[in-house]
């Protein structure tokens, strides 16, 4: 129940200001209040919400738990203390039935478990704490069951592809970051990186691979392209990278970025190539900071 506000309090802020201070949009803040009881704002005579400094800190605490992989529905009892070990246990519990679905080659149950996780957790946490461990398990512990790994990869490609095309329709003619693989087959990594860019408000589109020779410059010259992002394969060498890119990076009309676990081993990078370090979510946020603000808003910049 909301607390009535007996008199004007200049230290309290409206929901629009709380949104600016925390980065959480007002729709989400209201949902946290109504559905989960995480916030208890005071009200003006006209019913407008007002928040204290403690409310601002509480929102930051909620975000901290979400970043650790906790579902929003489970945050309330955790705000009073630390339960990091329980977070890990929760993810293990969520992974177990998905592993069973893989072992049984049951795509219907795999989809059910994915939908459950995706409904409760941010996409970045789904990728980091569910998708990636599941892929690792299939590679390390199910090498004699290629059908299971193939089913997982096919399922993820389909789901991430659907998200991408829904975003493409929504963003219309916005200038996009094109995400491509360079090296061995990294199509699933490309799809996951594209999904995290979209989740962070960066219009993006995945392509199968970087084109050859002058086709790179032709691709970058299109008005709908704002930047290129290459997902480098783990085994890529510095020599192979330089040979593959040639002189193109020095003459592109848009920035060329690279990411992936092999990036630190490839320094110094060719002229005109910028590295973005970290996992999928960190790369998305890093790229967001490097691109002009108009790109993040989905505007055509040419």
Buried (B, 14 or more C-beta within 10 A) or exposed (E): EEEEBEEEEEEBBBBEEBBEBBEBEEEBBBBBBEEBEBBBBBEBEEEEBBBBEEBBEBBEBBBEBBEBBBBBEBBBEBEEEEBEEEBEEBBEEBBEBBBEBBBEEBBEBBBBBBEBBBEBBBBBBBBBBBBBBBBEBBEEEBEEBEEBBEBBBEBBEEBBBEBBEEBBEEBEEBBBBBBBBBBEEBBBBBBBBBBBBBBBBBBBBBBEBBBEEEEBBEBBEBEEBBBBBBBBBEEBEBEBBBEBBBEBBEEBEBBBBBBBEBBEEBEEBBEBBBBBEEBBBBBBBBBBEEBEEEBBEBBBBE
